[in-house]
Amino acid sequence: MKTSPKIKAARVSVATALSLALLKLATGLLTGSLAVLSSAVDSLLDILMSGVNLAAISHAEQPADDKHPYGHGKFETLATLFQSLVIAVSGGWIIYEAVRRLIHGTSVTHPAGGIAVMIVSLAASWLISRYLKRVARQTDSSALAADALHFSMDVYTNLALLTGLVILAWTGLPWIDPVMSLLVAIYILSLIHI
């Protein structure tokens, strides 16, 4: 049996999110950068959301039956709502951690490693968002469209965090890292429309 384009795209999304999350988590822990750690948390949430999308799309692809005479399409809508809630929670956590680090101080070691990881993440997020948008349009999938939006948002957040890390490496000002993370969290929360 041939895999549907929606399921294939959802699987690629999960694999991409998993790879980026592991890379960012390891780098964030090694460097102590909240920017990279908050991006890792976002990627961990991407795994969760992409996994929910994969399950919802797989279920929505099932044909109508006695209990669901009009099909299973509502599962994609529920996955879209779930993604909005998860994005709100991740934005709230980043704000909390950024404020905590601003109050108590922070230290980032080896910002060059964080810079390299954010460049890779930026490129991967851009590529996967374009792919997911294309498949979402072709298949009329709201869950893939929401996933594409989240990866598109990652492009901008990764760019902002990359900028912060470059400024931190250049100036040595430790408060840059949590301030950039705080701005990204506010931006994330501003995009939520439930």
Disulfide bonds with the S-S distance in Angstrom:
none
